[in-house]
Amino acid sequence: MNNINILVTGGNGQLGSELKELEIKFPQYHFVFTDVEMLDICNHQAVASFIEVNQITTIINCAAYTAVDKAEEQFELADKINHLAVANFAQIARDKNIQLVHISTDYVFDGTSHKPYTETVTPNPRSVYGKTKLDGELAMQKINPKNSIIIRTSWVYSQFGNNFVKTMLRLGKAHKKLSVVADQIGTPTNAADLAKAILTILPKINNKTVDLFHYSNEGICSWYDFANTIFQIEGLSVRLTPIETKDYPTPAERPFYSVLNKRKIKEVYKITIPYWRDSLISVL
């Protein structure tokens, strides 16, 4: 492809915003960022004509319904954005022979494993959010646009939007004592690292069937460890109490263990992934 015109959906979200930040470092790409006001991703005709008018050659779908607890009551809306819109993109990508990179989640797993999840493990989501994200993956794999991939990620945070890091900083400045869940284990992902990885691997994607990859930062921790590290780096003296998930009930069930195995993406695309603490320091 001579002109690489990239449509980024969810352009104002954490990942979309980080892709915007990187625009200047990847002059070989021309980006078109959209959000819900600008493009209805569930409307097949609207998306197809938008792609035609802007001569899009690649779609990076960062749009998602991510309100995990609200999704328990708003199944239809979550399904529309996380599943039907993805099927829509996949159909258009296949028809127009364009590349699709879709972002998915660790919530497709039930969290009962004790070793990092590889791409071959059978998903078993326990929440509406996880189920609708998995349905999106399955629809994309069934439609099967070529040169397209799904990247599952976990615990995303960044300098933009609402996320755990910002919440902890806000609470840590307002309170001397906090309780944080210590029995859910995973890996934080700096959206800037994921954005850079996506733009780096784009030209190397070459597959006949939709391929699946896992990406998060390196290392593992609990939410309690994560909060503790945020306060240490920021020099905030907060007395943290570790609590169990049952002490902090939420409408949606979270996976207890959702560490992703990243070996495949590292081997296929020859990328190195930063350690979560190092990335956290650079963001803070």
Backbone hydrogen bonds, N-H to C=O, Kabsch-Sander energy under -0.5 kcal/mol:
donor,donor_aa,acceptor,acceptor_aa,energy
4,I,2,N,-0.7
4,I,28,Q,-0.6
5,N,3,N,-0.9
6,I,4,I,-0.7
6,I,30,H,-3.2
7,L,5,N,-0.5
7,L,58,T,-3.0
8,V,6,I,-0.6
8,V,32,V,-2.9
9,T,7,L,-0.6
9,T,60,I,-1.8
11,G,34,T,-3.2
13,G,10,G,-1.9
16,G,10,G,-0.6
17,S,13,G,-2.5
18,E,14,Q,-1.7
19,L,15,L,-2.2
20,K,16,G,-1.8
21,E,17,S,-1.8
22,L,18,E,-1.3
23,E,19,L,-0.6
23,E,20,K,-1.0
25,K,22,L,-1.6
26,F,22,L,-0.8
26,F,23,E,-1.1
29,Y,26,F,-2.0
30,H,4,I,-2.8
31,F,29,Y,-0.5
32,V,6,I,-3.0
34,T,8,V,-2.6
38,M,35,D,-0.9
39,L,35,D,-2.3
41,I,39,L,-1.1
43,N,40,D,-1.9
44,H,42,C,-0.9
47,V,43,N,-2.5
48,A,44,H,-2.7
49,S,45,Q,-2.5
50,F,46,A,-2.0
51,I,47,V,-2.5
52,E,48,A,-1.8
53,V,49,S,-2.8
54,N,50,F,-2.1
55,Q,52,E,-1.2
56,I,51,I,-2.2
57,T,5,N,-2.8
58,T,5,N,-1.9
59,I,99,Q,-3.0
60,I,7,L,-3.1
61,N,59,I,-0.6
61,N,101,V,-3.0
62,C,9,T,-1.1
62,C,60,I,-1.1
66,T,64,A,-0.9
68,V,66,T,-2.0
71,A,67,A,-2.3
72,E,69,D,-1.1
73,E,70,K,-1.8
74,Q,70,K,-1.7
78,A,74,Q,-2.4
79,D,75,F,-3.1
80,K,76,E,-2.1
81,I,77,L,-2.0
82,N,78,A,-3.0
83,H,79,D,-1.8
84,L,79,D,-2.4
85,A,80,K,-2.0
87,A,83,H,-2.1
88,N,84,L,-2.1
89,F,85,A,-2.4
90,A,86,V,-2.7
91,Q,87,A,-2.4
92,I,88,N,-2.1
93,A,89,F,-3.1
94,R,90,A,-2.4
95,D,91,Q,-2.6
96,K,92,I,-2.7
97,N,93,A,-0.7
98,I,93,A,-2.1
99,Q,57,T,-2.2
101,V,59,I,-3.2
102,H,100,L,-0.6
102,H,149,I,-2.6
103,I,61,N,-1.6
104,S,102,H,-0.5
104,S,151,I,-3.2
106,D,153,T,-1.5
108,V,105,T,-1.1
109,F,106,D,-1.9
117,Y,259,V,-3.1
121,V,118,T,-1.2
124,N,108,V,-1.8
131,K,127,S,-2.7
132,T,128,V,-2.9
133,K,129,Y,-2.2
134,L,130,G,-2.2
135,D,131,K,-2.5
136,G,132,T,-1.7
137,E,133,K,-1.9
138,L,134,L,-2.8
139,A,135,D,-2.3
140,M,136,G,-2.1
141,Q,137,E,-2.5
142,K,138,L,-2.2
143,I,139,A,-2.4
144,N,140,M,-2.6
147,N,207,N,-3.4
148,S,145,P,-0.5
149,I,100,L,-2.0
150,I,211,D,-2.6
151,I,102,H,-2.9
152,R,150,I,-0.5
152,R,213,F,-3.0
153,T,104,S,-1.6
157,Y,189,T,-2.3
167,T,163,N,-2.3
168,M,164,F,-2.8
169,L,165,V,-2.2
170,R,166,K,-2.3
171,L,167,T,-2.8
172,G,168,M,-3.1
173,K,169,L,-1.4
174,A,170,R,-1.0
175,H,171,L,-2.4
178,L,239,R,-2.3
180,V,241,T,-2.2
182,A,243,I,-3.0
183,D,243,I,-0.6
185,I,183,D,-0.5
185,I,256,F,-3.7
186,G,221,C,-2.7
189,T,155,W,-2.1
191,A,157,Y,-2.8
191,A,189,T,-0.6
193,D,190,N,-1.1
194,L,190,N,-1.7
195,A,191,A,-2.7
196,K,192,A,-2.1
197,A,193,D,-2.2
198,I,194,L,-2.4
199,L,195,A,-2.2
200,T,196,K,-1.8
201,I,197,A,-2.2
202,L,198,I,-1.5
204,K,201,I,-1.7
205,I,201,I,-0.8
205,I,202,L,-1.2
211,D,148,S,-1.8
213,F,150,I,-2.7
215,Y,152,R,-2.9
217,N,188,P,-1.1
218,E,274,P,-2.4
221,C,186,G,-2.3
223,W,184,Q,-0.9
224,Y,181,V,-1.1
226,F,222,S,-2.5
227,A,223,W,-2.7
228,N,224,Y,-2.6
229,T,225,D,-2.4
230,I,226,F,-2.1
231,F,227,A,-2.3
232,Q,228,N,-2.2
233,I,229,T,-2.6
234,E,230,I,-2.1
235,G,231,F,-0.8
235,G,232,Q,-0.8
236,L,231,F,-2.4
238,V,236,L,-1.1
239,R,176,K,-3.9
240,L,238,V,-0.9
241,T,178,L,-2.7
243,I,180,V,-2.2
247,D,244,E,-1.7
248,Y,245,T,-1.8
256,F,110,D,-0.5
258,S,185,I,-2.6
261,N,117,Y,-3.2
262,K,260,L,-0.6
266,K,262,K,-1.9
267,E,263,R,-2.5
268,V,264,K,-3.0
269,Y,265,I,-1.8
270,K,266,K,-0.9
276,W,218,E,-2.2
279,S,275,Y,-2.1
280,L,276,W,-2.3
281,I,277,R,-2.4
282,S,278,D,-2.0
283,V,279,S,-1.9
284,L,280,L,-2.7
